[in-house]
Amino acid sequence: MTAGRRVPRSATLVAGCVLAGLVLAVAVVSFFWLPFPPDDTSGDRLMPPGLPHLIGTDKLGRDLLTQLMIGARVALEAGAGSVLIGAVVGLAAGLAAGFATRWLDDTVSALLDILIAFPTVLLAMLVTAARDASLGSAVIAIGLAMSAIVARLTRVLVKRVLAQDFITASRTSGTSWPRIVVEHVLPNIWPTLSVNLALQFGLAVLAEASLSYLGLGAPPPNASWGRMLQEAQASVFIAPAGVIAPGVLIVVLVVGVNLIADGVRDVADPTRRRTR
C-alpha cells in the first residue's frame, strides 16, 4: 500500500462496531463478573430499577441485569454458531451446485428452494423433538435454515465467476479445479458472501430470541432475551423494564450487525458509497 493511499472509512461501519461492541463487551464481562448469581431469587419480585438491582427484578426476584448479561452471551453464541453452520454447509452445497452438471444443478436448486420455504420454527420443532429443547438445538435449526440461503447465493456467485475469461485461461493452462476454487473462486465470492453472513448473524439473533420466546431455545436456568420477554409480558404494565431492557438490547445488536454489513459493503465498493 502506498503512502498516499488510505483505507476508506465508513461512518456506518464505525457505528455498527460501536453498537455490536457494546453487546460483546457485556457478554465478555459476564464470564468474569455478574451482579448476582443467576439463580438468586432473594430479591423482591418485580422491583423497579434502583439499588441494589440497577434494572430491577423479574417475577421470581432474580436480578434483571444479571439475566441481560447472560442473555448477551447466549445471543452471540447463537448468532456465531448459526453462521458457522450456515457458512460451512451452505458454502459446500453452493460450490457443488455451481460446478455441477445441468440436471444436478436443477436438483440441488429445487432442494434449496424447499429448504428456504421451510419455516425455521417448524424445523426447530423437529430438531427439538430429536434432541430436546436447548441452545444447541436452536442453533442447529437456525444454521440449517440459513445454509439454504447461503448456498443459493454461493451458487449464483460461483457461476458468475466461472463465466469469466480468466477461469477459461486457467483451465487452458492446466490448472486443476481445486486450485481454481482456492485461488480464484473463493477470493472473488467472499466479499459478497461475508456481507450476507453478517446480515444472517442479525437474523439468527432474532430467530434465537423467537425460539426462546416459544420455549424452543435454551431452557432455564439459562437466561435468554427471548424468554425474558415471554416471562415479563404478563407484568409489562407493572414492571416495564423486564420487557424494555431485553427488547432494546435485541434491537441494538441486530442494528449494529446490520450496520457493520452495510459498512463493509461501502468499504468494498466506494462507488456505492458515493452514490447513496
N, C-alpha and C positions, 0 to 999 in steps of 0.2 A: 504494500500500500504506500503510495506516495505521500509526501508531507502535506501537499495541498489538498489531498482528498480526505473528506470526512465521512464517517458513517452517518447516514441521515437519522435524525431523531424524530420521534413521533410522540406528540403530547398524549395521544390516545394510548400508546404503549406504556408510557410512564404512569398515567392514571390507572391503567389496568393492573400494573405491577404493584402499585401502592395498595389498591383495594384487596387484591388477592394476597399480597404480602402480609397485610394485617391479619387475615384469617389464618395464614400459615404460621405467623408468629404466635397467635393464640394456641394453635394446635401443638406447636413445639413446646411452649411453656407448660401445657397440660401434662406433658410427660414427666416434668420435674416438680411442678407445684400446682396444687389445687386449693381453693379457699376452704373447702370442707371435703371430707370423704364422700365419694359418690353415693354411698348408701346411708348417709347420715340423715335421719329423719327427726332430729332433735328440735328443729326449729318449729315455730308456729306455722300452721297451714295458711297458705295464700297471703303471706306477709307482703306489704308494699316495699318498693326499693328503699333502702336505708342501711343502717349499721345493725348487726354485722353482715347482713345479707344485702349486698350492694344492688342487686336487681330484684330481690325478693325471694320468695319460696313458692314451690308448687303445692298441689293439693295434698301431698304426703309430707310436707315440711322439708323437702330437700332444697338445697341452695340452687337457685337458677343459674348463677354464674358458673358454678361447677358443671352443671349439666350442659351449658352452652360451650364451655371449653372442651369437654369430651366430645360433644357433638361436632365441633370443628374438626377434630381428629378423625371421626367416623366419616364425615363428608369428604375430606381429602383422600382418605383411604379408598372410599367407594369410587370417587372420580378417577383416581390413578389406576386402581385395579381394573375398572371397566375399560378405560382407554387402552391399557396394556393388552387385555384380551381382545378387544375390538381391533387394535392395530395388528397384532400377530395373526389372528385368524383372517381378518379382512384383507390384509396385505397378501397373504398366501393365496387366498381364493381369487383376489383380483389379478394377481400375476398369472395364476393358472388360466383364468378366463381370457386375459389379454393375449397370451401366447397360444391359446387353444385353437383347434380347428373350428370350422363354422358350426357344426352340429353340437359339439361340446360347449362352445361358447353360448349357443342358444339355450342349452340345458342349464348351464350354470346361471345364466341371466334370469331364467324362469324361476329357479330356486331362490335366487336373491330377491326377486320381486315378492315371492310368497313370504319369505322371512321378514322383509321390510313391512309388509302388510300385517304381520302377526303382532298383536298388541303386546307391549312389554310386560304389562301387568299379568296377562294370561300366561306368558312364558315364565314369569316369576312364580306364578302359582304352580306350574308344572315342575319347576326346579325345586320349589319348596316342598312339594309332595314327595319328591325323591330324596331330599336332603334335610328337611325340616327348615323352619324359618331361621335365618341367620344372615349376618352381613355377607358372608361368602356366597350364599345362595343368591342374594340380591345382586352382587357384583357379577356372578356368572350370567344371570339372566340379562342384566343390562349390557354386559360385554358382548354376548351373543347377538342381541338385537342391534347393537352398534356395529358389529362386524359386517353385517349385510350392507350397511350404508358405506362403510369404508371400502368394502370390496367393489361395490358398484363404481365409486369414484376412482379407485385404483385401476379398474378395468378400462375406463374411458381414458385416463391419463396414459396408461401403458400403450394402448392402441394409437394414441396421438403421437407418442414418442417413436413407436415402431414405424410410423409412416414417414419419418424424417429421412433425408438423404444420407446423413452421417451414419445411420444404422445400416443402410444398404452398403455404404462404403466399408463399414466394419466387417460385415458378413463377407463381402468380396475379398477382403484382406485375410480372411480365415479366422477371425475372432470367434470364439465359442459363445454360445448363448449365455451360459452362466457369467462369463466375463462381461458381456454386453449389459446384462442386468445390473451388475455391480458398478460398472464404470459409466454407464450411460442412462439406463432406465431409472434406477433409484435416485441418482442426483437430480434428475430433471423433474421427477414427480414429487419429491419430498417437500419442497416449499409449499406447494398447494395442499399436499396431504397433511402437513403439520398444522396449517391453519384450520383445516377441517377437524383435526383431532382436538385442537384447543376448544373449538365450538362444541364438540361432542363431550368434552370434560364438563362443561357447564350443564349440558343436558343430562349427563349422568348424575350430577349432584341433585338436580330436580327430580330425576327418576327415583333415586335412593330415598329422598325425602317423601315422595309419594308412596313408595312401597312401605316405608316405615310407618307412615300415617295409616296405612291399611293393615298393619300388623305383619307385613311380609319381610321386614328388614331385620336389623339387629334386635334381638329380644332383650327385655330387662335382665339384669340391671344396667346394661349398656345404654348410654344416652344417645339419642339422635334427634336432630332438629325436627324431622317429620313426626316422630312420636311425641315430642314435646308439644307440637301444635295440636295433635289429636287429644292429648291429655288435658290441655288447657282450654279447649274450645267450650267446655261446659261452664267455665268460670271467667269467660272473656270480659264480662262487664264488671266483675268483682275484682279481678286481678289481671288487667290487660297486658302487663309486662310479660306474662307467660306466653302470650301469642305474638306480641310485637317483637320481642327480642330475637327469637329464632327466625321469624319471618324476615326481619331486617338483615340478619346475617346470611340467610339464603340469597337474598337479593344482592348483597354486597359481593359475595363470592361469585355468583353467576355473572353479574355485570362486569366484575373485574376480569374474569376469564375471557368473556366476550370482547372486552376492550383490548386485551392482550392479543387475541386473534386478529382483531381489526388493525391493531398497531403493527403486528408482524406483516400483515398484508401490505400496509402502507410502506413499510421499510423495504420490503421485497420488490415493490412496484411503485417507485417515486412518481411516475406519471399519473397513477391513480390518485395519489395524494394531492397533486396539483389541480386535478380536475374536480375535486369534491367541493 
